[in-house]
Amino acid sequence: MSLAIVITVVVVALLFDYTNGFHDAANAIASAVSTRALTPRVALAIAAIANLFGALLSTGVAVTIAASIIEPPSGARGLAVVLAALVGAIVWNFTTWYFGLPSSSSQALIGGLVGAGLASHSEIHWMSGVIGKVIVPMIISPVIGLVLGYSLMIIALWALRRANPHRVDRGFRIAQIFSATSLALGHGLQDAQKGMGIIVLALVTAGYQSDFVVPVWTMLLCATALAAGTYSGGRRIMRTIGRRIFPLRPVHGFVAEATASSVLYLTAFVVAAPISTTQVMTASVMGVGSTRRLRAVHWGVAREIGLAWVLTLPAAALIGAVAYPLALLLVP
């Protein structure tokens, strides 16, 4: 098996992590920037550093991606499957980034894997993997974010009902530095592992390792790629999350970030499920916004985001399936 093909897959996987970074950077910093707790450049630097360290905290999600979704054929055809899956995810990431839609990089990667798997007649673990470890957590996690964000916001409003509004805003702007950092750490914990999982799947498929243990060099490369992508921006999506869904105040931003962080840590450490940071943060913003009144949330924007979520899996799967025969041309 040509080492050059494996290196190509690793490089494309790092490109996916990079696009994941600039696509999803807005999740961690949009509310902090919107409430002026942080300037965009400082917020991006904090998010990049936190993503870097978060990526080194666990490998449970990476193992889920590598071992529980598909079982590609060994050798060159298997590497073509992995490469086509990455192409599907990257193309969809660029498409939704261009239109400023906060779609899920996680769903895009899973969709790419499934599409390439179907095109190659690979074994797909539908019930135990795709449905049990991906789709169910991805449906439940934003619901938890919505309900928990709403509940915590109600508690915060009641606790602060007699407080001075200016002091509250000042205090929560400072608190948002920590909550945004925590969310970025959770984003690194979740999203860098998807690239790690793909690289491990490629190494196993090519016969370079026999188990699904994530090598240290893979963790470091994926963490660096995600951090670099995070620092490069994501301003289009930042406007959608930070302003278009609901006009956030510092207390709203803090509660939404704290809520999303809690869900990310729970799913990464407890169930090792690859959930979407984008979905969880967006749902949390909707939850805190709904406490003011339902009309305060721009539900038309929410419908656009929901449509992107619904389309992500099948669209990335279609791209992955189309990319598979092209990827075959690159392998001997």
Salt bridges, closest charged atoms under 4 A:
ASP24 OD1 - HIS23 ND1 2.78
ASP24 OD2 - HIS187 NE2 3.69
GLU71 OE1 - HIS125 NE2 3.77
GLU123 OE2 - HIS125 ND1 3.84
ASP169 OD1 - ARG249 NH2 2.95
ASP191 OD2 - HIS187 NE2 3.43
ASP191 OD1 - LYS194 NZ 3.34
GLU304 OE1 - ARG244 NH2 3.55
